[in-house]
Structures are given as structure tokens and as C-alpha cells.
């Protein structure tokens, strides 16, 4: 193991032990302390959800930093990880950890995540805004991304947005259209044990949404002694927009600035039904 990873693990373990001692007088809930798990579709507010879940460390013995982050694709190579890797990652998590993942809702992964060992959350966003955010991320923010050079080679934002919607079937690595990219996550919407969060709710109705996030934890952990309003305030103060690029602008519906009639047409063709499934539109007339 690289020395940097060893040092990170040492610091994480030390901080987690400090947290245990700090809240030693707080009774453990029945079944013990769970893992807090934030699941997200890419470019949907991953860092924002991470910050909120880490806010629980101020009122309970949860870790003060992420245990780890898992993604189904390697960013630099675009290689898709095997299902067994996701299961191994889930099995590496322990009581009081806070973790984050772009995690497919495969049956074996779902079975682990909806067990009493986890308190899971799933955040998603209007896929049209996801497409726009994806263009900026790949082109300007992540030079190590497998598609970065290709996006930079395109001559206009319109061309790049088209690719983010339609994918790259000839890329040599798996990068399907946006609806097909979202499809492996749809299973999380069917699990009562997983709290569903729209990114837009955290922008436009933040306190109510933070209240629901808190209540989702309290259904599993009923030993917290922090009043509900103070708990919501604690979660809200844990948000740092500077560390959450998606949340920094605090805007939704940005796709309207960038979608041409052609972008609307191709999006409706490949992902119009997804918008309806997620509740962002009632039909294809938008």
C-alpha cells in the first residue's frame, strides 16, 4: 500500500476513534451504529450530499471525513468495474463510516445497501442539467478524464452537448446515451429503505429537504439527543458551496440556456421517457 494511503488510513482511524470517545455517553441504537451511504448519479450533487452526511459527525460518532468513494467506471481509462468490485467495496465499510458512490442498483448491491447496516440516500438531478454539467466537467475541470481530449477536439459547445446526450458508441470504452447511463440507477427509486433526493429540492426547499434527510437517519438511529431544528441547522451549516461545484451557482434549469431545438429533439428521442419517469416533465411537450 502506498505511504500516502497508509497515512490517510491512519488519520481516518484515529479521527474515528476520537469520535467514538467524544460521543461515548450517547447510547448506540439497536443493531449498532450504521454506515451512512450517499449514492449519486454523476453530476447530480455528489459533493453536496457528502457534506450533508458528514454533518452528522457533529451530533453523533460518525466519521468526520469520507471513508472512500466508489465509481462504476474508472475516470482515466473509462473501464467499467466488475460487479464483484462494488460488493467488495460495500463489504469494506464498517459501523459509523460515511461513504459515497456512483453505485449501480444491481440486486446483490441493493440487498446489502437496504440492510440495517446502512442508512442510504440517493441523489439525482434533471438529466438535461446533468448533460450540460457533464460538458463543463469533462472539457474544463477534469483533464484526466478519458473523454477530455475528444471533447477538447470538438469545435463548439453544441457539439459537446450532443455527445453528452447521445454518448460515444465508437469510443472504444462504454459511454452510452444519457438514458442508458441512468438506467442502472433506476432500481434505487424502488427501494423504500433508500431516501430519494432531487438536487433541485436542496436548492429551492433546502430546510424541508434537510429535515427529511435527518428524519431518514432518525428512523434507524433513535438515540440522538439533538433537537430536530438544531439537527437541521447543523446539517445546513455543514454545506460549503466552494467545495461543491454543482451546487456553487445554486441554479437549476440551466439547460434552457444551452439546448437548441436540435438538442431538445435528440434528448426527447433518447431520454424523454426518463424525464417523465423522474418527474421532471409530464410528457414530451417541453
GUPAMAR-115394 format. One line per field, with one value per residue (C-alpha): x negated, y negated, z; residue in one letter; residue number from 1. Coordinates in steps of 0.02 Angstrom, whole numbers, always signed. Last residue first. Layout:
BEGIN
east = [X:...]
north = [Y:...]
up = [Z:...]
rest = [A:...]
nr = [NUM:...]
This chain:
BEGIN
east = [+2070:+2205:+2137:+2247:+2273:+2095:+1967:+2050:+1906:+2004:+2062:+1884:+1830:+1963:+1885:+1713:+1661:+1783:+1829:+1644:+1619:+1759:+1715:+1534:+1594:+1707:+1552:+1516:+1390:+1483:+1631:+1509:+1481:+1645:+1574:+1461:+1367:+1209:+1097:+1207:+1130:+954:+972:+817:+849:+1033:+986:+1134:+1103:+1201:+1360:+1333:+1309:+1463:+1566:+1502:+1541:+1719:+1738:+1672:+1507:+1520:+1488:+1543:+1670:+1547:+1639:+1792:+1683:+1575:+1722:+1785:+1624:+1633:+1816:+1773:+1632:+1763:+1875:+1728:+1670:+1829:+1764:+1583:+1592:+1753:+1670:+1543:+1688:+1669:+1729:+1710:+1665:+1756:+1913:+1818:+1894:+1801:+1636:+1678:+1665:+1475:+1430:+1541:+1453:+1315:+1442:+1544:+1389:+1330:+1196:+1011:+927:+748:+686:+764:+873:+1039:+998:+1143:+1302:+1334:+1154:+1106:+1237:+1177:+1001:+1059:+1160:+1013:+914:+758:+736:+556:+574:+713:+601:+455:+564:+653:+549:+548:+376:+405:+553:+624:+635:+697:+756:+837:+909:+990:+1053:+1138:+1239:+1291:+1334:+1442:+1543:+1544:+1637:+1545:+1515:+1474:+1490:+1477:+1434:+1433:+1336:+1308:+1496:+1494:+1553:+1374:+1326:+1475:+1462:+1282:+1333:+1481:+1383:+1430:+1274:+1164:+1090:+1030:+1002:+956:+979:+916:+1001:+1006:+897:+869:+757:+908:+976:+810:+806:+983:+937:+783:+886:+995:+841:+778:+808:+651:+662:+471:+445:+612:+628:+810:+930:+872:+828:+779:+695:+708:+768:+720:+782:+831:+995:+998:+1155:+1200:+1060:+1024:+1200:+1130:+1032:+1198:+1228:+1054:+1063:+1234:+1160:+1009:+1119:+1236:+1304:+1151:+1139:+1293:+1274:+1270:+1230:+1203:+1206:+1146:+1246:+1217:+1271:+1420:+1524:+1454:+1292:+1316:+1227:+1106:+959:+990:+816:+736:+811:+768:+588:+585:+646:+514:+376:+443:+452:+279:+204:+298:+235:+57:+64:+138:-3:-133:-71:+0]
north = [-1047:-938:-762:-724:-763:-825:-821:-676:-551:-433:-580:-641:-462:-448:-595:-515:-453:-537:-680:-721:-715:-839:-955:-963:-1006:-1145:-1216:-1175:-1291:-1423:-1309:-1180:-1297:-1235:-1244:-1370:-1375:-1427:-1329:-1174:-1078:-1135:-1077:-1127:-1314:-1282:-1227:-1140:-1089:-1239:-1163:-996:-1079:-1188:-1032:-950:-1107:-1104:-919:-934:-839:-689:-555:-382:-342:-292:-196:-308:-452:-437:-461:-601:-697:-685:-735:-888:-929:-927:-1045:-1159:-1162:-1195:-1277:-1220:-1058:-1013:-1041:-905:-783:-669:-488:-405:-221:-97:-112:-43:-71:-231:-140:-24:-168:-178:-53:-152:-319:-286:-212:-371:-477:-388:-255:-277:-107:-114:-101:-270:-213:-217:-389:-457:-534:-669:-708:-695:-824:-938:-928:-977:-1123:-1182:-1203:-1147:-969:-923:-974:-846:-710:-758:-751:-587:-476:-609:-665:-845:-857:-1032:-1111:-989:-841:-945:-1080:-953:-847:-999:-1024:-841:-838:-993:-896:-745:-845:-789:-637:-599:-429:-407:-252:-215:-53:+97:+124:+199:+94:+71:+254:+319:+175:+223:+403:+349:+221:+42:-36:-139:-311:-310:-399:-338:-388:-256:-237:-45:+27:+18:+144:+253:+113:+105:+292:+285:+148:+244:+401:+308:+285:+109:+24:-47:-231:-240:-399:-405:-221:-174:-105:-236:-214:-348:-313:-326:-503:-626:-665:-485:-456:-466:-576:-761:-846:-689:-707:-848:-716:-668:-848:-870:-707:-756:-918:-829:-710:-845:-771:-770:-579:-487:-482:-362:-431:-297:-323:-161:-104:-120:+34:+150:+54:-120:-157:-261:-430:-438:-384:-528:-604:-434:-364:-523:-511:-332:-392:-526:-399:-278:-414:-479:-304:-265:-427:-389:-215:-283:-410:-276:-173:+0]
up = [-1174:-1250:-1219:-1069:-884:-859:-718:-627:-638:-750:-857:-882:-920:-1056:-1149:-1139:-1312:-1432:-1317:-1299:-1487:-1516:-1374:-1433:-1609:-1543:-1457:-1275:-1193:-1093:-1055:-983:-836:-761:-586:-503:-338:-431:-313:-301:-446:-399:-217:-118:-131:-89:+89:+171:+352:+413:+341:+426:+595:+570:+531:+690:+790:+723:+768:+945:+970:+1086:+957:+1016:+881:+745:+608:+591:+648:+492:+374:+486:+462:+272:+278:+381:+261:+124:+220:+254:+74:-22:-183:-195:-95:-183:-352:-314:-301:-152:-136:+34:+15:+128:+22:-127:-300:-340:-308:-454:-576:-556:-694:-816:-794:-920:-1040:-1028:-1057:-1212:-1198:-1148:-1138:-1197:-1378:-1416:-1561:-1467:-1397:-1293:-1362:-1232:-1183:-1367:-1418:-1279:-1349:-1523:-1456:-1351:-1511:-1604:-1541:-1505:-1323:-1303:-1376:-1264:-1108:-1144:-1028:-893:-836:-889:-769:-750:-923:-1055:-949:-813:-925:-1041:-896:-819:-978:-985:-799:-823:-950:-835:-701:-545:-436:-255:-173:+16:+115:+303:+306:+421:+435:+259:+111:+49:+54:-42:-165:-205:-241:-347:-452:-414:-489:-374:-406:-227:-62:+111:+293:+416:+586:+576:+441:+253:+166:+121:+12:-80:-106:-173:-296:-351:-378:-503:-615:-647:-813:-891:-936:-926:-825:-735:-690:-707:-576:-452:-268:-142:+24:+214:+193:+329:+504:+540:+633:+822:+833:+836:+739:+637:+563:+456:+359:+280:+223:+153:+54:-15:-83:-153:-253:-319:-480:-594:-588:-520:-332:-186:-14:+118:+306:+386:+536:+725:+820:+796:+920:+929:+1023:+1179:+1180:+1327:+1218:+1097:+1104:+1130:+971:+876:+934:+871:+702:+698:+732:+602:+470:+512:+499:+339:+260:+316:+240:+79:+64:+101:-46:+0]
rest = [X:X:X:X:X:X:X:X:X:X:X:X:X:X:X:X:X:X:X:X:X:X:X:X:X:X:X:X:X:X:X:X:X:X:X:X:X:X:X:X:X:X:X:X:X:X:X:X:X:X:X:X:X:X:X:X:X:X:X:X:X:X:X:X:X:X:X:X:X:X:X:X:X:X:X:X:X:X:X:X:X:X:X:X:X:X:X:X:X:X:X:X:X:X:X:X:X:X:X:X:X:X:X:X:X:X:X:X:X:X:X:X:X:X:X:X:X:X:X:X:X:X:X:X:X:X:X:X:X:X:X:X:X:X:X:X:X:X:X:X:X:X:X:X:X:X:X:X:X:X:X:X:X:X:X:X:X:X:X:X:X:X:X:X:X:X:X:X:X:X:X:X:X:X:X:X:X:X:X:X:X:X:X:X:X:X:X:X:X:X:X:X:X:X:X:X:X:X:X:X:X:X:X:X:X:X:X:X:X:X:X:X:X:X:X:X:X:X:X:X:X:X:X:X:X:X:X:X:X:X:X:X:X:X:X:X:X:X:X:X:X:X:X:X:X:X:X:X:X:X:X:X:X:X:X:X:X:X:X:X:X:X:X:X:X:X:X:X:X:X:X:X:X:X:X:X:X:X:X:X:X:X:X:X:X:X]
nr = [286:285:284:283:282:281:280:279:278:277:276:275:274:273:272:271:270:269:268:267:266:265:264:263:262:261:260:259:258:257:256:255:254:253:252:251:250:249:248:247:246:245:244:243:242:241:240:239:238:237:236:235:234:233:232:231:230:229:228:227:226:225:224:223:222:221:220:219:218:217:216:215:214:213:212:211:210:209:208:207:206:205:204:203:202:201:200:199:198:197:196:195:194:193:192:191:190:189:188:187:186:185:184:183:182:181:180:179:178:177:176:175:174:173:172:171:170:169:168:167:166:165:164:163:162:161:160:159:158:157:156:155:154:153:152:151:150:149:148:147:146:145:144:143:142:141:140:139:138:137:136:135:134:133:132:131:130:129:128:127:126:125:124:123:122:121:120:119:118:117:116:115:114:113:112:111:110:109:108:107:106:105:104:103:102:101:100:99:98:97:96:95:94:93:92:91:90:89:88:87:86:85:84:83:82:81:80:79:78:77:76:75:74:73:72:71:70:69:68:67:66:65:64:63:62:61:60:59:58:57:56:55:54:53:52:51:50:49:48:47:46:45:44:43:42:41:40:39:38:37:36:35:34:33:32:31:30:29:28:27:26:25:24:23:22:21:20:19:18:17:16:15:14:13:12:11:10:9:8:7:6:5:4:3:2:1]
